[in-house]
Amino acid sequence: MNSAKLPAELRYSSITENLNTVDRVNPIDVNAMDLCSMMKLLPYCTAMLLFCCLFEAINGKRKLKILVNNPAFGWSHMQFNGRLADLLVEAGHEVHMLIQEISPLIGNYTGSNKNITVIRVPRLPETRDDLLKVDFFSNTFSGVNNMLLDGTSSLLTKIFTDACGEFLDNQQPLIERMTEEKYDIAVSEFIYPCQFGIFHKIGVHTKLATSAFMIDSYQVSHFGLQPMSSYVPNLWAPSINAPYMGFYERARNLLMDIYQFKTIGWRNLKYVQDHFTRVYGQNFPSISDILKNVSLAFFNTNEFLDLPRPISNKIVYIGGVVEGKAKNLTQEFQQIMDKSKKGVVLFSFGSVADTKLLDPKIKEAFFKSFASFSEYEFIWKLELNANETWMKSIAPNVHLFDWFDQKSILAHPKTVAFITHCGMNSLNEGARAGVPLIGIPLFSDQLYDTAAMKHKKFGVYVDILEAHKQEVITSALDQVLNNPTYSYNAKLIQKKLNNAPFSQTHSGIQSLLSNMGSTFKHTFNDSNVGSTFKHTFNDSNMGSRVYCHNS
């Protein structure tokens, strides 16, 4: 049948079905290299298909009503989801943002710069400060914590599920009003499974997931992608040597995956399910099944930065979407650039870490090390306590600030290196600037991000527990400033990002997000892979098995 004669929705569905037949090809009958090529291109083919389908929505022929869930949990999370909301507004759609208070530190921040409808839901007085009890807020510089084993993940799970129960118990009138809105699309981060249950309750058919992190094996397991513990590190308890882990590291990684999947992940879904069952009865569908029906998942990373892993055509890389355009530097920063003989090194531990809590011995070690690189200027986001101001006299080439425009400084041609905690946004900005990094992870996903940087060989890892040693800091600086390998690889990563087949900003992402509510009304279940048993023992996998790793 000539697909051109079919109605639009059937024609696009037919094309998508043809794309998905790649998953059913017998590996025995296909050249391995050809199959790898097809699998690598599949996400881009799907993305471009959706782009073509969206012209009606983008051109204003159909204005969509979209709900973006953006809980007040962390600055980077709200910035990421707020930027996605802005892209949808720029595409001409009506966007409502649901913000449930999780952290009292966020205030009125929305992450959005557009005129959108904001729905705020406060926490109860007795629970609003629970997040401040999480260890990485009070003990940031004590070493990278294993979030799975130190109780952090369990505490976060309890905070999120308690917030879910509060919402269902106290916000039924709001849920009814949201039902009356008849949203075309609803968007939420993966870490809030409760919201996907709410999306189902208010009748939203097209659900999209996002993540401000790199890919979490547990999250994408809802799509049938199984954890490859032998070479894909656990996001929350990784080995810095991944993907080339020794036997002990692989065994430990397997145990971490099992613990996350069977304990924390299972418990999280159970608690959320219990809340919905308590409020709506036993017939409320499984939260796990609702997550399986997510149409697409957008991750704040890209294939050139992430570690090798299996993916499916439900996964869309949009790393760097929160980045704004670089601006001209203020006179103060331009003078620092002009003053430098060999270049400028930028240093920041991000927006969460309170640098007043940084061990004075570590601060002193950095000052002394920086002083030995007198031909470079150092711009450092640091707050000194009153009894520490004497340290500034150690290194006159160090310039301290409470805040600076990180993106614009990184983009300046005289910036030659970036010392960072390797948060996802900082990693994206550093990679796009093409400067080598020194990664000093502190908590959360930052050790995984640092492992990816180390694997790509455009940066050096420093353990925060070793940062009090001046020789450790000096050695790391010497490597990134004087070994051309790191600068070369950083420029190579930058070139790959700038020449990606599918644009990961603006119009391309607008197309993908918007299109899901206009043309594609099905749930993309055919993109799910299957169970572990099927993945391992299915006849189509016998005899030849092909994995396509990114470079």
Sequence and secondary structure as in RCSB ss.txt:
>XXXX:A:sequence
MNSAKLPAELRYSSITENLNTVDRVNPIDVNAMDLCSMMKLLPYCTAMLLFCCLFEAINGKRKLKILVNNPAFGW
SHMQFNGRLADLLVEAGHEVHMLIQEISPLIGNYTGSNKNITVIRVPRLPETRDDLLKVDFFSNTFSGVNNMLLD
GTSSLLTKIFTDACGEFLDNQQPLIERMTEEKYDIAVSEFIYPCQFGIFHKIGVHTKLATSAFMIDSYQVSHFGL
QPMSSYVPNLWAPSINAPYMGFYERARNLLMDIYQFKTIGWRNLKYVQDHFTRVYGQNFPSISDILKNVSLAFFN
TNEFLDLPRPISNKIVYIGGVVEGKAKNLTQEFQQIMDKSKKGVVLFSFGSVADTKLLDPKIKEAFFKSFASFSE
YEFIWKLELNANETWMKSIAPNVHLFDWFDQKSILAHPKTVAFITHCGMNSLNEGARAGVPLIGIPLFSDQLYDT
AAMKHKKFGVYVDILEAHKQEVITSALDQVLNNPTYSYNAKLIQKKLNNAPFSQTHSGIQSLLSNMGSTFKHTFN
DSNVGSTFKHTFNDSNMGSRVYCHNS
>XXXX:A:secstr
  GGGS HHHHHHHHHHHHHGGGGS GGGS HHHHHHHHHHHHHHHHHHHHHHTHHHHTTSS  EEEEE  BS H
HHHHHHHHHHHHHHHTT EEEEEEEB  TTSTT  S  S  EEEEE   TTTTTGGGGSHHHH TTS    TTTS
SHHHHHHHHHHHHHHHHHHH HHHHHHHHHH  SEEEEETT HHHHHHHHHTT  EEEEEESSS  HHHHGGGT 
   TTTS  SSS  TTTTS  HHHHHHHHHHHHHIIIIIIHHHHHHHHHHHHHHH TTS  HHHHHHT  EEEES
S TTTS S    TTEEE TTTT        HHHHHHHHH SSEEEEEE TTT  GGGS HHHHHHHHHHHHT TT
EEEEEE    GGGGGGGGT TTEEEES   HHHHHHSTTEEEEEE   HHHHHHHHHHT  EEE   STTHHHHH
HHHHHHTSEEE  GGGTT HHHHHHHHHHHHH HHHHHHHHHHHHHHHT SS  STHHHHHHHHHHHHT  S  G
GG    HHHHHH GGGSS        
